[in-house]
Amino acid sequence: MDISLDDFHNWWIYFLTRPNRSEMISMTESCREIPIKDIAPEGISPETVMSWSRDYYGPKELRERIIESQSYEDLTTDNVIVTTGTNEANMLAALAALDAGDEVILEMPQWMQGYAVCKHILRAQIKMLYLKEENLWKPNVEELKDLVTPKTKLIWLCHPNNPTGSVLDQNEMRAICEIAEDCGAWILQDEIYRNLEWNNVVSPSAVNYYDKSITAAGLSKTLGVEGMRIGWLACRDKAFVEKCNAFRIYSTLTTNLLGEKLATIALQPKKFKELVEAGKRIGRTNIKLVDQWIREHNGCISWIPPGGSYNTFPKYHYNMKSLEFCKRALDYKIIFTPGGAFPGGEGHIRLGVAIDTESLEQGLRRFDAFLTSLKQI
């Protein structure tokens, strides 16, 4: 089986290995970072036995808290699997829903795992549903109708979207689910940024709208705990969940005990709200800061403000590829992700607002200097 890394991950490897990496400000971070004490002030007991939960689906209490915290309607713990991050949940869903050569519709731009899994591992027949800036980076329902056929097995979405920050409303989600139902396709919705909506209205979860919807989510981005590696898969179809769990048992088998314990604490209703809001306070401040900065640089850079997540996708108004733009930015010790690393994203950069405000302000000053240098070309 041939497989290669996509441009997104190749770029991250490139800048992470720069000799002066420690001097740079990463302005492409998609989540904040919090210490264990913010979740469990008293820590984890040193007497904790490093075993496992003895439940192949993950600890029941954790699954109960996932259902409650995410407002999944009419689901039981039998509809949820705890996974090693959202990446594993996405992988399990794709393996269970697709056979080699099946037709799949991928929303783009989005997190590049879907493209790699469908192209290299499952050898699927891929159709792209391109999100467009003029449509606020949301899927065009009429274009989706034109793409689906009776052979379509899966529609893979990501909202709140990475890299654009677009968010679907209830009507938009319902319309997509109706299209999927008409052709009998599964929907896989990567919801790793759900609960980070900036209008304080939690976006719709696909699993609440359609029996053949699969939700993949986790705590990495919402709370800023990427090292915890705890996510989940949820679906109303219990037979499908069991199929996904069979794939998991023959791959990772279980998740990590310390992550499970911390996630169970973090998903207590009061604690979860507290942790989410702490991050959103920083995000709101930073979005206002970037918005003002972009207004001051009208003609050089523009954007659609994000509806959710810490991701934004500004468009730069210079005649160069995004990879060249981002490589030149490294000379000014600032890091972005090239929009061209995502199909349909050329001419843009992914700018993250998850860093502390002081670092963002310093990064924007460096960005000023960088743009000044481009004007002199």
Secondary structure by P-SEA (a helix, b strand, c coil): cbbbbcaaaaaaaaaaacccccccccccccbbbbcccccccccccccccccccccccccaaaaaaaaaaacccccccccccccccaaaaaaaaaaaccccbbbbbbcccccaaaaaaaccccccccccccccccccccccaaaaaaaccccccbbbbbcccccccccccaaaaaaaaaaaaaabbbbbbbccccccccccccccccccccccbbbbcccccccccccccccccccccaaaaaaaaaaaaaccccccaaaaaaaaaaaaaaaaaaaaaaaaaaaaaaaaaaaaaaaaacccccccccccccbbbbbbcccccaaaaaaaaaaacbbbbbcccccccccbbbbbccccaaaaaaaaaaaaaaaaaaaac
